[in-house]
Amino acid sequence: ARKDDLRWEYVLQKFSFRVLPIMLASFLLYPIVANTLASGMDSIALQVIKGDVSQFMQNFFNFNGLLFSFFISTTYSVLYQQ
């Protein structure tokens, strides 16, 4: 049981020092970056983005599938090394 406690402590330590700051920074920086990119686009580009919801959803699902496959491959490699 002590070994499991040490493992969870290690995971939480890595999460709090690596993932949490990146997550907070992304929450703070996303609106600024999105507004900067949107202000650089002309009205025609913004209309295309606003009007093509199906393409947005398809890209969203493709991105999530790709991200999931990265996580699965990383998890598999970590578990295989044990």
N, C-alpha and C positions, 0 to 999 in steps of 0.2 A: 504494500500500500504506500510505503514511503517513496518508492521509485516512481509511482504514478503521480504522487504529489509534486515531486521534483520536476517531472516532465510537464505537468500543467503550469507550474511556476515558470519554467523556461518558455513555454508557448506564450503565456500571458506577458512575460517580459519582452519577448520579441515583438509581440503584437503592439504593446504600448510604446515601444521605442521606434518601431519602423512603420507600422501600418497606420496607427492613429495619427501621427503628425501629417503624413501624406494625405490621409482622408480629410482631415480638417483643412489643410491647405487647399485641397481641390474644391471643397465646399465654399471656401472663401474666394478662390480665384476664378471659378467657373463663370459667375455672372459677368465679371470684368472682361474675361476673354471672349465670352459670347457676344457681349455688347460691342467690343472692339471689332470682332469679325463682321457683325451685322452692319456696323456703321461703314465698313469698307465696301459693302455690296451695293449695287444699284437696285433700283426698284424692280426691274425685270427679274433679276436673280432672286430677290426676296419673294416675289409673286410665285415663281416656279417652286421654291421651297415650301411656301405656304399651301400651294394648291395640290402638290403631289404627295398626299398622305400615304397612299399605298406603297410608294417607293420608300418612304421614310420607315414604315413599319417593316418592310422586307429587309432593309439595311439594318434595322434594329435587331431583328431576329437572327440575321446572318452574323452580326457582330457578337451577339450573345452566344451563339453556337460555337463560334471560333474561340471566344474567351473560355467557354466551358471545356472545349477540347484542350486548351492550354493547361487549365487546372487539372484535368484528368491525367494528362501525360505527366505533369509534374508530380502529382500524387502517386501515380503508378511507379515512377522512377524512385521516389523516396521509399515507398513500401518495398520495392524490389531490392533496394540496397540493404535493407535491414536483415 
